[in-house]
Amino acid sequence: MTDLPLLITTLTPADLPVIERLTERAFGPGRFARTAYRLREGVAPDLSLSFVAHVGTMLVGSNMMTPIRCGAAEGLLLGPLTVEPAFRSRGIGEALAKRSIEAARTAGHGLLILVGDEPYYSRFDFKRVPFGRLTMPGPVDPARLLYCELIAGAFDAAKGPLSRRG
């Protein structure tokens, strides 16, 4: 965990412009070409499950949860999990991911999906989606398509295309 005086709060609409600039610094202009962005376009994140991290008055990280469909099942798309480049490797991303995952579990959500590095996200019980089980609305490395069941059996009905919900 970080030794910084980190404050994690629920994301508000006022945070969105700051998060957009943070995401631009962290991921660059190519982020819009990523398939996960297609699922988020036009769908507001669930603010009760999305969080920001501050060090003092500076927003240094954010994580959003966006409602999606996983074939016939409902799920949440975790991300983008973004940390200010100068503040990486200090536990901020981990703290944000844990907070969002726990909030989703407490709210009764059963399934989380993300596109990310399995070695990093496996610490939060994410596993690789079996090849061909779910499809994204664009190209994605199948080794990076991950899921986490918050309720046992929630992944059973998740088959087919991932699409927007909400």
Backbone as a ProteinNet text record, in pm:
[ID]
protein_1_A
[PRIMARY]
MTDLPLLITTLTPADLPVIERLTERAFGPGRFARTAYRLREGVAPDLSLSFVAHVGTMLVGSNMMTPIRCGAAEGLLLGPLTVEPAFRSRGIGEALAKRSIEAARTAGHGLLILVGDEPYYSRFDFKRVPFGRLTMPGPVDPARLLYCELIAGAFDAAKGPLSRRG
[TERTIARY]
85.2	0	88.5	33.6	106.8	131.5	240.8	266	224.2	159.9	109.2	-20.6	-52.5	-180.8	-292.4	-335	-428.8	-572.3	-655.4	-797.3	-873.6	-954.5	-1035.5	-1179.9	-1242.4	-1381.7	-1458.8	-1590.4	-1675.9	-1659.5	-1650.1	-1638.1	-1764.9	-1747.5	-1861.7	-1852.2	-1962.1	-1955.1	-1850.6	-1826.8	-1726.3	-1585.1	-1563	-1431.2	-1402.6	-1505.1	-1488	-1390.3	-1393.4	-1293.7	-1149.9	-1130.6	-996.6	-951.4	-1044.2	-1012.7	-977.8	-1047.9	-1017.5	-874.3	-831.2	-692.9	-592.6	-625.6	-540.5	-527	-638.1	-637.6	-557	-565.7	-486.1	-337.1	-297.3	-155.3	-111.1	-196.3	-158	-158.8	-256.6	-273.9	-253.9	-249.4	-227	-348.9	-333.7	-448.7	-496.4	-413.7	-452.4	-557.9	-588.7	-687.2	-823.9	-857.6	-989.2	-1005.8	-895.5	-901.5	-920.1	-906.4	-918.6	-1063.8	-1080.3	-1213.5	-1294.7	-1233.2	-1307.2	-1373.7	-1311.6	-1371.9	-1503.2	-1513.3	-1638.3	-1753.7	-1726.9	-1832.8	-1874.9	-1783.8	-1813.8	-1878.4	-1859.2	-1911	-2061.2	-2102.5	-2244	-2309.9	-2233.6	-2289.2	-2216.4	-2291.8	-2231.4	-2181.3	-2068	-2023.6	-2119.8	-2124.3	-2202.7	-2123.8	-2169.1	-2094.3	-2082.6	-2176.9	-2168.7	-2060.7	-2008.2	-1905.8	-1773.3	-1766.7	-1649.5	-1585.3	-1452	-1381.1	-1263	-1224.1	-1105.7	-1014.8	-885.9	-786.5	-722	-709.5	-644.9	-526.3	-422.1	-313.2	-319.5	-359.4	-386.5	-503.5	-485.9	-593.1	-577	-473.8	-445.8	-512.3	-592.5	-650.5	-539.3	-505.3	-392.2	-434.1	-561.8	-606	-756.6	-804	-947.8	-975	-1091.3	-1141	-1290.5	-1337	-1479.6	-1533.7	-1662.8	-1736	-1853.5	-1862.7	-1966	-2052.9	-2185.1	-2272.2	-2262.9	-2252.9	-2248.1	-2333.8	-2353.6	-2416.8	-2308.5	-2317.1	-2225.1	-2309.9	-2350.3	-2450.8	-2581.3	-2638.6	-2764.6	-2744.1	-2621.5	-2593	-2560.6	-2586.5	-2544.7	-2411	-2331.4	-2202.7	-2160.1	-2041.2	-1978.8	-1842.1	-1807.7	-1675.7	-1590.4	-1485.1	-1395.1	-1293.3	-1282.6	-1182	-1240.6	-1156.7	-1013	-966	-874.3	-804.9	-682.2	-681.6	-580.4	-511.3	-378.7	-299.6	-204.5	-196.5	-102.7	35.7	101.2	229.4	331.4	341.4	439	404.1	281.6	236.6	218.4	265.2	250.1	338.6	302.8	377.5	377.9	270.7	257.4	130.1	63.6	-56.1	-186.1	-181.8	-302.7	-399.4	-349.2	-435.4	-498.3	-420.5	-472	-581.4	-558.4	-658.2	-788	-776.9	-896.1	-971.1	-897.8	-962.2	-1033.3	-966.8	-1029	-1156	-1152.2	-1268.6	-1386.2	-1360.9	-1467.4	-1521.4	-1433.3	-1476.7	-1561.9	-1518.8	-1596.5	-1731.4	-1734	-1860.7	-1956.5	-1904.3	-1988.4	-2041.1	-1955.9	-1998	-2107	-2087.1	-2184.2	-2317.6	-2313	-2435.6	-2506.7	-2446.6	-2512.2	-2482.7	-2384.3	-2345.7	-2270.2	-2286	-2228.1	-2107	-2089.2	-1986.6	-1913.9	-1782.2	-1697.3	-1616.1	-1598.3	-1518	-1417	-1299.9	-1203.2	-1108.4	-1040.3	-931.2	-805.6	-716.8	-598.5	-500.4	-398.3	-290.7	-330.9	-337.8	-377.5	-286.4	-154.4	-72	-107.9	-145.5	-183.7	-321.7	-419.3	-558.2	-590.8	-505	-531.9	-532.3	-465	-466.1	-604.8	-692	-830.1	-927.1	-875	-952.7	-1004.5	-941.6	-977.4	-909	-981.7	-932.1	-953.5	-878.7	-892.1	-1024.7	-1096.3	-1219	-1179.7	-1244.2	-1212.5	-1229	-1135.4	-1131.9	-1266	-1319.1	-1442.7	-1570.1	-1560.3	-1679.1	-1748.3	-1669.7	-1720.7	-1645.8	-1715.3	-1650.7	-1669.3	-1567.5	-1569.6	-1616.3	-1663.9	-1708.4	-1591.8	-1481.3	-1361.5	-1248	-1130.3	-1018.8	-971.8	-939.4	-880.9	-797.5	-688.1	-605.6	-683.2	-720.2	-800.7	-734.7	-603.7	-533.7	-556.1	-605.6	-627.1	-773.3	-862.8	-1004.6	-1026.7	-1058.8	-1064.8	-1202.1	-1234.4	-1360.4	-1337.1	-1429.9	-1428.2	-1572.5	-1598.2	-1730.9	-1736.8	-1829.8	-1853.4	-1958.3	-2039.5	-2138.3	-2109.8	-2095.4	-2066.1	-2169.2	-2120.2	-2207.3	-2248.2	-2209.4	-2250.5	-2195.5	-2084.9	-2024.2	-2093.4	-2172.3	-2234	-2316.3	-2392.1	-2479.3	-2407	-2282.8	-2206.4	-2147.5	-2218.1	-2172.4	-2215.9	-2128.1	-2163.3	-2098.4	-2162.6	-2100.8	-2114.8	-2011.7	-2018.5	-2077.6	-2170.4	-2235.4	-2271.9	-2310.4	-2350.4	-2479.4	-2492	-2615.4	-2637.1	-2759.6	-2787.4	-2827.9
-118.3	0	122.8	228.4	353.8	417.8	491.3	567.8	713	741.8	875.9	897.3	1022.2	1050.9	1044.5	923.1	897.8	904.5	976.9	985.3	932.7	827.7	770.8	808.1	868.6	911.3	865.5	868.6	834.2	937.3	889.3	976.9	1060.2	1186.4	1274.9	1326.4	1374.9	1431.5	1542.5	1617.2	1724.2	1669.7	1542.6	1481.1	1443.1	1427.9	1372.2	1449.3	1583	1652.8	1631.2	1623.9	1600.8	1458.8	1362.8	1224.4	1211.3	1284	1279.4	1325.5	1431.1	1479	1378.7	1318.9	1216	1096.8	1051.9	937.5	968.2	1091.5	1131.8	1122.7	1170.4	1162.5	1017.1	935.2	797.3	706.6	724.4	630.8	691.2	823.5	887.9	886.5	944.5	956.5	822.5	720.4	590.2	519.3	573.5	508.8	498.2	591.5	591	474.2	421.5	308.7	176	175.5	50.7	5	-123.8	-182.8	-155.7	-156.4	-132.1	5.6	103.4	236.1	232.5	141.6	129.9	88	4.1	-38	74.1	166.8	276.4	396	410.9	527.7	541.5	659.5	688.9	627	558.3	497.5	558.8	617	678.5	570.1	593.5	498.2	498.8	388.3	381.1	455.5	573.9	659	597.6	514.3	453.2	345.6	303.1	198.3	249.6	378	438.8	535.7	536.1	610.3	688.5	790.6	870.2	872	890.8	899.7	1037.6	1097.5	1228.6	1218.6	1291.3	1319.8	1470.4	1512.1	1653.7	1693.2	1798.1	1842.5	1787.2	1707.9	1656.4	1521.3	1511	1383.6	1303.4	1186.9	1107	972	938	809.9	802	711.7	690	548.9	500.5	375.4	389.3	346	351.1	210.3	197	73.6	111	45.6	76	-47.9	-32.4	-147.4	-195.6	-328.7	-389.5	-515.9	-569.2	-699.5	-796.6	-915.6	-1023.4	-1134.8	-1116.8	-1205.8	-1179.3	-1283	-1268.1	-1218.6	-1222.2	-1184.3	-1035.5	-979.7	-842.9	-846.6	-744.7	-734.6	-590.4	-572.7	-440.9	-447.7	-343.9	-331.7	-247.2	-305.8	-234.5	-158.8	-29.2	50.3	166.4	254	241.6	269.2	187.1	207.9	291.3	414.3	510.7	572.6	578.2	642.7	741.3	859.2	961.9	897.1	910.8	842.9	863.7	981.7	1007.5	937.2	884.9	821.4	670.1	613.1	468.6	388.6	262.8	167.3	207.7	271.5	311.5	256	163.1	99.2	171.7	279.3	358.3	280.6	220.5	141	25	-42.1	-154.1	-108.1	3.8	55.6	92.5	153.8	190.4	67	-30.3	-153.1	-225.1	-239	-306.4	-234.6	-102	-25.1	-47.1	-42.4	-63.7	-205.8	-302.4	-443.1	-466.7	-415.3	-434.9	-363.3	-244.4	-171.5	-249.5	-309	-388.8	-512.7	-576.5	-695.3	-658	-550.3	-505.1	-468.6	-412.8	-373.5	-492.6	-611.1	-731.1	-765	-698.9	-732.4	-865	-939.6	-1073.1	-1091.7	-1007.2	-1035.3	-908.1	-916.2	-807.6	-857	-768.6	-796.7	-684.3	-715.2	-611.4	-661.3	-566.9	-597.9	-548.5	-642.4	-602.6	-715.8	-690.8	-786.3	-888.1	-1013.8	-1119.2	-1125.9	-1113.7	-1119.3	-1011.9	-893.2	-786.4	-813	-842.6	-853.9	-988.4	-1086.9	-1215.5	-1200.2	-1100.7	-1077.1	-1037.5	-995.6	-960	-1070.3	-1188.8	-1306.7	-1299.8	-1221.6	-1221.5	-1339.5	-1398.8	-1511.6	-1482.1	-1551.5	-1535.6	-1595.7	-1520.4	-1570.7	-1682.7	-1799	-1905.6	-1856.7	-1896.3	-1849.1	-1872.7	-1764.9	-1772.7	-1759.9	-1757.9	-1751.8	-1616.1	-1508.3	-1371.6	-1303	-1214.9	-1139.5	-990.7	-916.3	-770.8	-710.9	-584.9	-520.1	-464.8	-532.1	-491.4	-581.4	-561.1	-650.8	-637.1	-750.7	-753.6	-880.9	-872.6	-990.8	-1080.5	-1202	-1288.7	-1319.1	-1312.1	-1336.9	-1224.2	-1108.1	-993.4	-974.1	-1057	-1048.6	-1132.7	-1066.1	-1129.5	-1112.1	-1202.8	-1193.4	-1225.6	-1177.1	-1205.4	-1226.1	-1340.1	-1366.9	-1312.9	-1222.8	-1174.4	-1260.4	-1327.3	-1424.1	-1553.7	-1662.4	-1791.6	-1822.5	-1863	-1899.1	-1784.3	-1662.3	-1545.6	-1550.1	-1619	-1626.4	-1730.3	-1819	-1928.4	-1879.5	-1773	-1721.9	-1626	-1596.1	-1499.3	-1569.9	-1557.5	-1617.5	-1525.5	-1500.6	-1420.1	-1283.4	-1187	-1054.7	-970.6	-892.2	-788.6	-665.3	-600.2	-483	-383.4	-263.2	-156.6	-191.9	-139.3	-151.4	-17.4	22.9	145.1	259.5
0	0	0	-40.9	-52.7	83.9	96.6	218.5	200	87.1	61.6	138.4	173	237.6	133.6	101.8	-6.6	43	-29.3	1.1	-119.5	-99.3	-206.7	-180.8	-283	-272	-395.1	-382.8	-494.8	-605.8	-727.1	-843.4	-858	-894.3	-919.7	-1063.6	-1119.4	-1254.7	-1267.6	-1161.9	-1166.2	-1186.4	-1151.2	-1168.8	-1313.6	-1395.5	-1529.5	-1618.7	-1622.1	-1706.2	-1657.9	-1527.5	-1471.6	-1505.7	-1496.3	-1529.7	-1677.6	-1762.5	-1906.1	-1932.1	-1866.9	-1884.6	-1826.8	-1713.6	-1653.5	-1748.1	-1802.9	-1893.5	-2018.9	-2066.8	-2183.3	-2152.7	-2034	-1996.1	-1979.7	-1923	-1892.3	-2015.1	-2106.3	-2216.5	-2355.1	-2364.7	-2492.8	-2583.3	-2702.9	-2793.6	-2849.4	-2848.7	-2901.1	-2817.4	-2700.3	-2611.8	-2677.8	-2765.1	-2828.4	-2925.7	-2973.4	-3066.4	-2993.4	-2864.1	-2787.9	-2784	-2796.7	-2802.5	-2677.5	-2561	-2436.2	-2438	-2505.3	-2513.6	-2590.9	-2687	-2764	-2675.1	-2577.2	-2484.3	-2391.1	-2364.1	-2270.6	-2338.5	-2469.4	-2539.9	-2520.8	-2474.6	-2460	-2338.4	-2254.9	-2133.9	-2014.4	-1924.5	-1806	-1710.7	-1646	-1545.4	-1427.2	-1357.1	-1234	-1126.6	-1091	-997.9	-859.7	-820	-686.7	-679.3	-794.6	-799.5	-854.9	-885.7	-947.5	-848.6	-845.7	-741	-796.8	-722.4	-753.3	-630.9	-658	-551.1	-556.1	-439.8	-427.3	-331.8	-365.7	-272.8	-255.2	-138.1	-116.5	-204.8	-282.9	-372.5	-513.8	-537.2	-671	-693.9	-800.5	-839.5	-906.8	-848.5	-898	-952.8	-943	-997	-1003.6	-1089.5	-1099.7	-1149.9	-1116.7	-1172	-1191.7	-1307.8	-1337.3	-1356.1	-1330.4	-1356.2	-1445.8	-1560.5	-1659.1	-1680.4	-1676.2	-1699.4	-1844.1	-1861.6	-1994.7	-1996	-2115.4	-2134.4	-2179.6	-2127.9	-2162.7	-2222.4	-2347.4	-2404.3	-2331.8	-2269.2	-2195.8	-2052.4	-2005.2	-1866.3	-1855.9	-1738.8	-1710.3	-1638	-1663.3	-1597.6	-1587	-1535.4	-1524.2	-1589.4	-1664.7	-1724.1	-1630.2	-1577.1	-1486.9	-1570.4	-1542.9	-1609	-1685.9	-1732	-1720	-1576.7	-1533.5	-1406.8	-1442.4	-1396.3	-1439.9	-1319.6	-1326.4	-1220.6	-1286.6	-1227.6	-1273.8	-1286.4	-1403.6	-1423.5	-1311.4	-1257.2	-1150.2	-1019	-1007.3	-883.7	-897.4	-1007.6	-1028.5	-934	-916.6	-833.1	-686.2	-643	-502.6	-440.1	-508.9	-453.6	-481.3	-558.8	-583.9	-672	-780.1	-867.2	-793.1	-712.2	-633.4	-536.7	-469.9	-375.4	-447.3	-565	-641.5	-691.1	-744.9	-793.5	-679.5	-566.8	-451.3	-407	-404.5	-359.9	-455.9	-586.5	-685.1	-679.7	-667.2	-661.6	-537.4	-424.5	-301.2	-309	-366.6	-382.4	-472	-579.1	-669.6	-597.7	-521.1	-444.8	-344.5	-271.4	-171.6	-235.2	-356.1	-426.8	-490.9	-483.6	-535.3	-679.6	-740.1	-877.3	-877	-986.4	-989.7	-1076.9	-1180.3	-1280.3	-1322.8	-1325.7	-1373.4	-1492.6	-1588.7	-1708.5	-1722.5	-1776.3	-1809.7	-1916.1	-1977.3	-2068.2	-1998	-1961.1	-1886.2	-1870	-1790.9	-1768.8	-1662.3	-1702.8	-1609	-1486	-1500	-1378.6	-1274.9	-1320.9	-1228.8	-1169	-1252.6	-1206	-1140.8	-1154.2	-1088.6	-936	-883.5	-737.6	-687.5	-781.6	-747.4	-791.8	-818.5	-860.4	-1003	-1089.3	-1230.5	-1298.3	-1392.8	-1469.9	-1617.2	-1699.8	-1844.4	-1891.2	-1974.8	-2035.5	-2131.8	-2122.8	-2218.4	-2362.3	-2447.6	-2585.9	-2654.8	-2716	-2792.1	-2710.9	-2579.7	-2493.1	-2501	-2499.1	-2511.6	-2625.2	-2695.4	-2802	-2777.9	-2812.1	-2798.9	-2932	-2930.5	-3054	-3136.1	-3132.4	-3204.9	-3162.4	-3218.4	-3186.9	-3042.2	-2983.9	-2849.9	-2838.7	-2769.6	-2743.5	-2648.5	-2689.3	-2603.4	-2469.1	-2461.3	-2335.2	-2235.3	-2282.4	-2193.9	-2154.8	-2207.2	-2171.9	-2047.1	-1936.3	-1805.3	-1742.3	-1649.5	-1575.7	-1428.8	-1346.1	-1202.8	-1159.2	-1097.6	-1041.9	-900	-874.9	-739.1	-670.6	-751.5	-704.4	-778.9	-707.3	-769.6	-877.8	-993.9	-1104.8	-1194.1	-1162.4	-1241.7	-1383.8	-1404.1	-1537	-1625.9	-1567	-1642.8	-1761.3	-1745.8	-1853.2	-1945.9	-1919	-1999.8	-2121.2	-2233.8	-2360	-2472.5	-2566.8	-2681.2	-2679.9	-2745.3	-2758.5	-2632.5	-2606.1	-2503.7	-2570.4	-2501.9	-2560.4	-2450.5	-2494.6	-2401.2	-2330.3	-2209.6	-2132.7	-2063.7	-2049.7	-1974.6	-2061.6
[MASK]
++++++++++++++++++++++++++++++++++++++++++++++++++++++++++++++++++++++++++++++++++++++++++++++++++++++++++++++++++++++++++++++++++++++++++++++++++++++++++++++++++++++

